[in-house]
Amino acid sequence: MARVGRPHSIRLAHAIVAQWLHCRPQVEPGELIVGSSPYRAEGDGASMVRWSPASGIVFDAPACQRLQFEQPTQRERAALVRQYWEAWFASRRPRLPSPHRYPGDFELVGRIEALAEGDPLAWEVALEVGINGLRDKCRSYRKMNGRRENAADWYDALQVILDGISGFIEAHADAAERAADTAADVNRPALLEAASICRRVAHQPPSNFREAAQLFYFLCLLAGPCSPGRLDHLLGRYLAAELRGRTMKRTAAQAIVDSLWRKLGENGAGVVTLGGPCANAETRDDSAILAEMLLQAARQSASARPAIALRWNQDTSRKTLLAACRCATIGASANGRDRVRFLNDDPIVARIADHGQADHAVDYAACAAGRVRAAGRSGGCRRASMNAAKLLELALRDGRDPISGRQLGPETGQPADLDSFEKLDAAFRKQVDYAVDVLVRQANQASEWSRDDLPVLPRSLLTFSCIEKGQDVQCGGADCGCTSIDVGGLATVADSLTAINRLVCEGRVVTLPELVGLLDADFAGISAELRAALDGLPRCRSLDPDALAMLARVQGHIADSLKSRHTSSGTPWTLEITGGCDRYAFGGQCSATPDGRRRGSPIEDAPVCSDLASALKCARKLTPDASPGTLDLSLRIAREGLAGRTVHQRIAKIVSTWMEAGGRSVCVAVAAPEAERAAEQSTPAPELAAEVPGVAAADLNVKRRKSSRARKR
């Protein structure tokens, strides 16, 4: 409130720093890497309005009411804060994203969200020059770009953020010194050393491995939820220099790595990416040493966070591959979260290059929801999710939703008017075009609002080109954007269109109005003859050529609709089929579908295969050239499958087989206990279960005999 009237970016920077400094850091004896999250602070006045790296400014109205009730002396102050922020949000509400038609119910078709977990950042920007070096860099580019509108204020806001970073780190040095004052004699030297390290990295670039790891972790805390990126490449040279100079023993280095891994897990870090090409052989060797130590730390950790992404290529050593597979078979998260993901370098680099990032594609890293990005070069992340099964519902009913009865899409014809498959296909395409248009407009409106009012200052410091351009990461400062649409229900739509083509257009078993009537009745009163015809139809799960061709056709419709769409900063929208959509939630919003699925049942995203050989066959039929699917194989390992000594070797063979067949990735996780119980109630839990979003979803009994036959194929 005291800075009302100053530029918005500077006021926001001061508010962010105040939140950081409100944090009360705790340093425990024995911690080699220290740091407390600044986004979990609890306080009286500071909790009313806070800044979130994922959602920007957040006004906590219940906290304001609680403060007014519990602390009468603060009532007037709380009322002023509430009045200001309610007016601020009200003045911007007309600019908040909303559908341009049918608001309220359109979430049945799709939704927009900012990715809660940010992309991997350019940590090396700070590690190479230190915080003081970043200050000098900002001053230098302010002289060059400061005459542009709002640029000088933005650079001044970055200086405030840099002062806050130094203050946050200095606060941890103070905390370590306070802990040393009361610690036992045996712990006091380690705490004082931690304080000394914090004092140095608060301003200067790191000079050794522990300092580099410590500064990196502080930056992770302040940037908010994010993926650490290529950690072996980032810190490997610091470690290798000390090991070669014999200033640090490997056991001491492993202890630092273990501490860093634990802290990253506590802070909910996303994905650590290991492997991949290096600039030269020496750099590759340096990275390999740290990758081995990081995998050892992961094996010793019971937490599923951070996850691991190993970049696979023909040069990947078998030792590293087996070490990552061992990590995949240790522990289980509460929801069966993927612990390890293997990424195929060649198709991923080509895909990123096709999206306009050719110069930086080889330096990609993994992030949330199976996505990959050029590390430190993307920003303004937004994701749209679209329910393809709902769009088919609308196409069959002239754009009207059968559940709510409201008009959600354009009028594309009553069932009686769609007397040929070509007309139905055209109606479906119109619904797709309309839904894509609404979702893209929503996302672009949200990006424009964020660009003007919610600059992401800490991440702009750690994103390539932002300082050089004088633009925030939300305003096009990054080299590329990262907006995409996830599509759910593709297999359900493909099977349904195949059913309509066979039963209505070709076989004349039932008319389209009669079929729609049965769908509205959830198949009540269906004849035995029609039920038998439905049960005998070709399905994606059976790898029927007609069904797979229809699946590729549906994917092509959506990809074509996105080709001409661009974000508010001019970057292209992309189609992602990663299994990120909630097929249960989307299925609950849909009535019965022509493939025989009942109302409220989960929708299907992809075909189902009975074994690994079938999945490989499906992958070959749906190549990246024929489909925008990402060819991702997802393995879920039942606990009893961990008993064998060779399970990690078998996983390594599956990974290599899938990659050599052109697959993009393999992700591996131990099945969560509730998933095992659910499987036991229906069918015995398979030793290895798998699903392939975008290509094949399966329960694969990958026994030794079957995997051997698959390798021969």
C-alpha angles and dihedrals in degrees: 000000000000091000098052109142096033120110112290096236092053093047090049091049091053090048092051092049092048089055091050093049091047087067113102104217120215122207117191126200111261096030111131091182115040134190141125123213113255092205097068097060117137118204143139108251097013094059095060094073121019139164121239121195088218102044106017120221114018123189110202104207095180090053089051091051091047091052092050091051100042100039112039092183089063097049096099093047092047091049091053091049092049093047092051097048096042088054091046094053092041091055090055100040094096087060096050114111117270135152114270090226135027099010117193101033099049091090085078087070100037147325141216127227139166111240106258091208113059128221122269109281134220096261091166089069088073099031094057098052105014128226093297089051090054089051090055091047092052091049091050095051092043088064090051100042104020095104092065117098112283092348095114091051090049093052090048088052090053089054089054089051092050090051087051092051091053091046092049092052092044089053088059090051088054090048092051091051091049090050090050091054091062100029127106116266092254092058099039099084093051092050092049090049090052089051091050092051091050091050091054100044091045086077114001132062115260117269100194142022098271092049091049092050091047096050090045091054093049089052090049090054094049096043091059128223108359144133116262091224123200096001095166090057093042098052102018096093092053091052095044092051091056094044092050092045090046091230090127133034120226092243090056090048091050090053090055091048091049091051092048091049092051092049092049089052092049090052093050096245114186121222130346110208119211133186130012133126121324133203093250143352093267092054090048091054092047091051093046092057093054092041089057091050093047091052089050090052090050092052090054092049122086092200122098089216130119097033120213129234116191115196107224125206138141090278095055108121118237089230092060092043093052091046090055091047090053089054089053092059096051121093131339132241123229092260101030092260115187107265098184131025126187116208126201107225101204101056093036094052089047092049094049090047090052088057092061100269100104095134093058104025095107090060094059125142134191124256139166126337095010094300126142127207139179098265115252095357107089135070147156090066116196131161130199122200119204129194105219092184090059090052090056089050090055092047090055093051106041092263096307121130110235093209103048096023090226128129105254102161140028121291105264102164141293117269091258090056093055094076096153136044090242091059092048091047090051090050091051091050091052090052089049092050092049094048092047089049092052094045094047091048091050093049093046091049090051091049092050092050092049091046093057101038111020112048112183097224102173093050092044088061089056100043121091116251098011095103091040092052096039090231132123119243087249092054101055097279092131120082092241142008128236110211121143144160121234113206124207129194099030095142091046090054093045093050091045094051090047089052092050092048093050101039103031109025102031109019098035088213091140136002121245094245089051091049092049089050090054090049091052088051091048089244093303109159095015113159122246090240093055092044090053090048091051092048091051097052122116114263137197088235090062090050091240108179093227092050093047090048089052090049091054089047092054092047089049092054091056094043091051091050090055097047095088096039121106135181123246088266093051100255118132125259115238135206117237124188100186104137088253094131119094102244091186094053093043091046091052089058094054133080122221116310130217093252089071097263112146126234114283095011118133116273120234122240100190147000123291122233129197098213143003093267090058091049090052090048090052091048090054091051093049100045120173088256092058098038138026088224115126100226094230119170115203119197122197113191119206115222093246088057089066094067095084118087093220100052093107090050090052091049089051090053091049090050093050093045093050094046093048089052090058100264117153102216148351120209122193132197138160109249114257116245094250090052090053092050091050091051092049090055092056113021131348111280109258118238089237122014124188144185128187113206111212093015118029135359112195153158099227122192094204101188121170092259094051096045089050092053090047091053091052090053 
